[in-house]
Amino acid sequence: MATFRGEEIEILVNLHCFFFMKVHGNRVEKNEMKKKSRLRLLWYYAIGVIAVWSLFTGLSLLWHHKTTHANALDAARIEAKETFLNHVIYRSWNAGHGGLYARITKKTQTNPYLDVPERDIQTPSGVKLTKINPAFMTRQVNEMAFEKFGYIGHITSLNPIRPENKPDAWETFALKKFEQGKDEVSSLEMINTEEYMRLMRPLITEKGCLKCHAKQGYKEGDIRGGISVAVPMKPHFAIKKVNFKSLVLIYCSLWLTGLIGTFFFFLILNRQVQKRLNVEEELRHHEKLEGVIEMARAVCHELNQPLQTILGNSEIILLEDKGRQIHSNRVKLIKEQAERMGEMTRKLIKIASYEIKDMPQGKVIDIEKSSH
Ligand code: HEC
């Protein structure tokens, strides 16, 4: 077991510090910084992935919201169109009969604009009847639809027989579009602070219509006017709201899952990279120490020759000095110190593997433990 005195260890510590800390010190610090910045970069990637994921889910939700809104409008449009088509069918049936007779009541009075023979008749028992033309019937059906379902319907024309049938601004615009060849106009409109889907389609003059409208100069296929229908958006928007709520819930859980997944993925990746960087660092450290030891060994080998010369010559001087005792004490001291140096170099040469210990100057090789 080799024994070292404090001052000898200090020399070695200084030697190590000189070679390792001073020469490689900067590089060690740089490596530490590099390691930190590589790990930080990893978290920047994670933030990037999360940002892209959030943007993607956010935009998808926005797109979905737009789709649900468009779906609500489409549903209302279909409803309005169906209402219009129902009007067309019963009107066509009425016109096919050249008008229908109904009992005169408070609500159903004679139509002063209907100019046909036998407009008002009486049954054999004396019940008074009046002819109901399709437009009159439509007006009454519209009134009922508004009372029962809140639907607004209006039969109109750019050239009305009955002045009250004149179109409003929106209907005038639509009727003009029909004359240009369009067959449907629809849009979301506000009526009395409520949102409605307004839809209008033209009423085309059929053969049955000519019984009453031929005198105004209409021919079969002409646009006689149109019916505008307004469907309340409230129930459609209520459905949209429910749909959108569940959509938000789905998107939020999807986003959160992605977020947690990304976090854990990068956590594992971070650990893996950290492990690898540590191994790399240890390897570098090891290589450097090997180099230092290699050099120390080489120096010791080189020192051996001069030490042998000093020892040999000291022996000769001591032999020659025998009896006179002039230089003996000094030469003995030289020999002793040279032997100590020899002992030290022998130990250093023997270092095959090394042990590291922490010193105030940093990590150093523990010669004591390493040289046996
Ligand atoms: C029995 C007679 C009669 C028949 C058949 C008839 N109409 Fe009329 N129509 C009238 C009268 C009268 C008015 C005007 C008063 C009113 O509003 O009732 C009118 C009004 C209209 C209006 C509203 C604009 C306006 O001029 O006041 C349109 C549109 C219309 N008719 C289209 C048609 C079409 C299309 C047909 C065929 C499917 C048809 N009518 C068949 C008698 C008739």
Boltz pocket constraint, residues with backbone or C-beta under 6 A from the ligand:
constraints:
  - pocket:
      binder: B
      contacts: [[A, 91], [A, 92], [A, 94], [A, 95], [A, 98], [A, 99], [A, 111], [A, 113], [A, 114], [A, 115], [A, 116], [A, 132], [A, 133], [A, 134], [A, 135], [A, 136], [A, 155], [A, 156], [A, 157], [A, 159], [A, 160], [A, 161], [A, 162], [A, 163], [A, 165], [A, 203], [A, 204], [A, 205], [A, 206], [A, 208], [A, 209], [A, 210], [A, 211], [A, 212], [A, 213], [A, 224], [A, 225], [A, 226]]
      max_distance: 6.0
